[in-house]
Structure formats: structure tokens, C-alpha cells
Amino acid sequence: MRFDLADYYGGLHCGQCFNVMVGGRWRPTGFEYAADWYLVGIRADDPNGLRARI
């Protein structure tokens, strides 16, 4: 996942909602932190490279 949106949107914060493209569809999600960062409700071994929209 790219977090360089901080320059434009002030950054993404834990619990903030956004959408990611999964299987050709936009899915609502957010990210949380436990032992590592993860996307809520999205199964992805590695979220790096997923298209995201705010």
C-alpha cells in the first residue's frame, strides 16, 4: 500500500475509511494495527500495490 498520499490529504489514519480495488470491484475498508497493519474485511497477503481511492 502506498502512503505517499500524506502530501495531498494529510495522511491516512487508523480507522479512516477508503476503498480498494479487489477482484475488479471497489470494496470499502479501513486499516487497523494489531501485530502489523491490515485492511479491515479484505483478504490480502500483501496490500502493497492495491489501487485505493479516498
C-alpha positions in Angstrom: 0.0 0.0 0.0 1.3 3.5 -0.8 1.1 6.0 2.0 2.5 8.9 0.0 -1.0 10.5 -0.1 0.1 12.4 3.0 1.3 15.2 0.9 -2.2 15.7 -0.5 -4.7 14.5 2.1 -2.8 14.9 5.4 -2.2 11.2 5.6 -4.4 8.2 6.3 -5.2 7.4 9.9 -6.1 4.3 11.7 -9.9 3.7 11.3 -10.3 6.1 8.4 -12.4 4.6 5.6 -11.4 4.3 2.0 -11.9 1.9 -0.9 -9.6 -0.6 -2.5 -10.0 -2.4 -5.9 -10.3 -6.1 -5.3 -11.5 -8.5 -8.0 -12.5 -5.7 -10.3 -14.7 -4.0 -7.7 -14.2 -1.2 -5.3 -14.5 -2.5 -1.7 -14.9 -0.3 1.4 -12.2 -0.8 4.0 -10.0 0.9 6.5 -6.8 -0.1 8.1 -6.0 -1.1 11.7 -3.0 -2.2 13.6 -2.6 -5.3 15.7 0.8 -7.2 15.3 1.1 -5.4 11.9 -1.1 -3.2 9.7 -4.1 -4.9 8.0 -7.1 -3.9 5.9 -10.4 -4.5 7.6 -12.5 -7.1 5.8 -10.1 -7.5 2.9 -8.1 -10.8 2.4 -4.8 -9.8 1.0 -1.4 -11.4 1.9 0.2 -8.1 0.9 -1.8 -5.0 0.4 1.1 -3.3 -1.4 0.1 -2.4 -4.9 -3.7 -2.4 -4.4 -5.4 0.5 -6.0 -7.0 2.8 -3.4 -9.3 5.7 -3.5 -10.4 8.2 -0.8 
